[in-house]
Amino acid sequence: MATTIRINEDVKQQLKHKSVLTGVSQFDLANKYILDGIKK
């Protein structure tokens, strides 16, 4: 299942930058960060 979420522009740019640095897709990073947040 896919859904759309709204994030602010600063978060969007940080996610994009981290994706370039790590070679991990923005989609995968967002999922990882969301799941980590839910666990906490």
JOWO-V477413 format. One record per residue. N is the residue number from 0. PSI is psi in whole degrees, -180 to 180 (none if undefined). Layout:
{{N/PSI} {N/PSI}}
//
This chain:
{{0/137} {1/150} {2/168} {3/134} {4/156} {5/129} {6/154} {7/163} {8/-36} {9/-45} {10/-42} {11/-45} {12/-39} {13/-40} {14/-43} {15/-45} {16/-46} {17/-36} {18/-44} {19/-43} {20/-39} {21/-19} {22/10} {23/139} {24/153} {25/-39} {26/-49} {27/-41} {28/-46} {29/-44} {30/-43} {31/-48} {32/-39} {33/-46} {34/-41} {35/-41} {36/-40} {37/-39} {38/-30} {39/none}}
//
